[in-house]
């Protein structure tokens, strides 16, 4: 609840990809997401109905494909856009991360960081930037990515832990962006995940 007595909604999208029965199989990413869901619920007051979980377990009804992850993130942003302001949005991803050649010729690093959904249709740092740019003023967006190359997952955003506000944003776009990056060693080679999906 804020100072005016308005209840801020806490919305979350939690994604875990183990890539079962593939040569890129991981172990523990689904467990990470289930533990995060429990933590958000018991320690931070997130309601079960306000958390969308996508895992690639065989019994999962909605798999974490590129299209499904983007759809879940879009729904979360739309709820914030239709709310009274000041919502807290949280995205947790546990799975593979990679880098691919940038589609922007003027990109200073010539590579885009990306997460790797279970169908290998990548979601890039540019995609996340487009998503964050749609957030209403006063919204807080926190992203935790336990993946390789997670440091630049929101294009033009500084890697950090804790609040960050960019002075070059227009006042209408004032949001708080928090990024926590957990990088691991041994990522797949970038060319192994060269697919692209539609933008948000």
C-alpha positions in Angstrom: 0.0 0.0 0.0 1.4 3.4 -0.9 1.0 6.7 1.0 -2.4 7.5 -0.7 -3.8 4.1 0.5 -3.7 2.6 -3.0 -2.8 -1.1 -3.0 0.1 -1.8 -5.4 -0.3 -5.0 -7.3 2.6 -7.4 -7.3 2.8 -9.3 -10.6 5.3 -12.0 -11.6 6.3 -14.2 -14.5 8.5 -17.1 -13.6 10.3 -19.2 -16.2 12.3 -22.3 -15.8 13.8 -24.3 -18.7 15.6 -27.6 -18.1 15.5 -28.6 -21.9 14.8 -32.3 -21.0 16.0 -34.9 -23.5 18.2 -32.4 -25.4 22.0 -32.1 -25.6 21.6 -28.8 -23.8 19.7 -30.3 -20.8 20.1 -28.5 -17.5 19.1 -29.7 -14.0 17.6 -27.4 -11.4 16.1 -24.6 -13.4 12.5 -25.7 -12.7 13.4 -26.1 -9.0 14.7 -22.5 -9.0 11.4 -21.2 -10.3 9.3 -23.2 -7.8 11.5 -21.9 -4.9 11.2 -18.4 -6.2 7.4 -18.7 -6.4 7.3 -19.9 -2.8 9.6 -17.0 -1.7 7.6 -14.4 -3.5 4.4 -15.7 -1.9 5.6 -16.2 1.7 8.1 -13.4 2.1 7.0 -10.7 -0.4 3.2 -10.9 -0.4 2.7 -12.0 -4.1 -0.7 -13.7 -4.6 -0.8 -17.0 -6.3 -3.2 -15.7 -9.0 -0.8 -12.9 -9.8 2.2 -15.2 -10.6 2.4 -17.0 -13.9 4.8 -20.0 -14.0 6.1 -21.5 -17.2 8.3 -24.6 -17.0 9.2 -27.3 -19.5 8.3 -30.2 -17.2 6.4 -33.0 -19.1 3.2 -32.3 -17.1 3.3 -28.5 -17.6 0.2 -27.2 -19.4 1.9 -24.1 -20.8 5.5 -24.6 -22.0 8.1 -21.7 -21.9 8.3 -21.3 -25.6 9.4 -17.9 -26.9 5.8 -17.0 -27.9 4.4 -18.1 -24.5 7.0 -16.2 -22.5 6.4 -13.1 -24.5 2.6 -13.5 -24.1 2.9 -13.9 -20.3 5.2 -10.8 -20.1 2.7 -8.8 -22.3 -0.2 -9.8 -20.0 1.8 -8.6 -17.0 2.6 -5.3 -18.6 -1.0 -4.8 -19.8 -2.2 -5.3 -16.2 0.2 -2.6 -15.1 -1.0 -0.3 -17.9 -4.6 -0.8 -16.8 -3.9 -0.4 -13.1 -3.8 2.6 -10.9 0.0 2.9 -11.1 2.9 2.0 -8.9 2.7 -1.8 -9.6 5.6 -4.1 -8.8 6.5 -6.4 -11.8 8.9 -9.2 -11.4 10.4 -11.5 -14.0 12.6 -14.5 -13.1 14.3 -16.7 -15.7 16.4 -19.8 -15.1 17.9 -21.5 -18.1 20.3 -21.0 -20.9 21.5 -17.6 -22.1 23.5 -16.8 -25.2 24.7 -14.0 -27.5 23.9 -13.7 -31.2 25.0 -11.3 -33.9 23.1 -8.0 -33.5 20.4 -7.1 -35.9 21.3 -3.4 -35.3 24.3 -2.5 -37.5 25.2 0.4 -35.2 25.1 -1.7 -32.0 28.4 -1.0 -30.2 29.0 -4.5 -29.1 27.7 -6.2 -32.4 26.0 -8.9 -30.3 22.7 -9.2 -28.6 22.2 -11.0 -25.3 19.3 -13.4 -25.2 17.5 -16.0 -23.1 16.8 -19.4 -24.7 13.2 -20.6 -24.4 12.5 -24.3 -24.6 11.7 -24.1 -28.3 15.0 -22.1 -28.9 13.1 -19.0 -30.2 15.3 -16.4 -28.5 14.1 -13.4 -26.6 16.8 -10.7 -26.9 17.9 -7.7 -24.9 16.2 -5.5 -27.6 12.9 -7.4 -27.0 13.2 -6.7 -23.2 14.0 -3.1 -23.8 10.8 -2.8 -25.9 8.9 -4.4 -23.1 10.3 -2.1 -20.4 9.6 1.0 -22.6 5.8 0.1 -22.4 5.7 0.3 -18.6 3.6 3.1 -17.1 5.2 5.8 -15.0 5.8 4.7 -11.4 6.0 1.0 -12.2 8.9 -1.0 -10.7 10.3 -3.8 -12.9 12.7 -6.3 -11.4 14.4 -9.0 -13.5 16.5 -11.9 -12.2 18.2 -14.0 -14.8 20.1 -17.1 -13.8 21.7 -17.7 -17.2 24.9 -17.1 -19.2 25.2 -13.6 -20.7 22.6 -12.2 -18.4 24.4 -8.9 -17.8 23.0 -7.1 -20.7 19.5 -8.5 -21.0 17.8 -5.2 -21.1 19.3 -3.2 -23.9 20.8 0.1 -22.9 20.3 -0.7 -19.2 23.2 -0.8 -16.8 23.8 -4.1 -15.0 23.2 -3.6 -11.4 21.6 -4.9 -8.2 19.2 -2.4 -6.7 17.2 0.5 -8.1 18.4 2.4 -11.1 16.8 5.4 -12.9 18.2 6.7 -16.2 18.5 10.4 -16.4 18.1 10.3 -20.2 14.5 9.0 -20.1 11.6 11.3 -20.6 9.5 12.0 -17.4 6.6 10.1 -18.9 8.7 7.0 -19.0 10.0 7.1 -15.4 10.1 3.6 -14.1 12.3 1.8 -11.7 14.3 -1.0 -13.2 16.1 -3.5 -11.1 18.3 -6.2 -12.6 20.1 -9.0 -10.9 22.2 -11.1 -13.1 23.5 -14.5 -12.2 25.9 -15.8 -14.9 27.3 -19.3 -15.2 30.1 -20.7 -17.2 29.8 -23.0 -20.2 27.2 -21.4 -22.4 26.2 -22.9 -25.7 28.0 -21.4 -28.7 26.0 -18.4 -30.1 25.4 -20.0 -33.5 23.6 -22.9 -31.8 20.8 -20.6 -30.9 20.5 -18.3 -33.9 16.7 -18.4 -34.2 14.6 -15.2 -33.7 11.0 -14.8 -32.8 8.5 -12.0 -33.3 8.9 -8.8 -31.3 6.6 -8.0 -28.4 
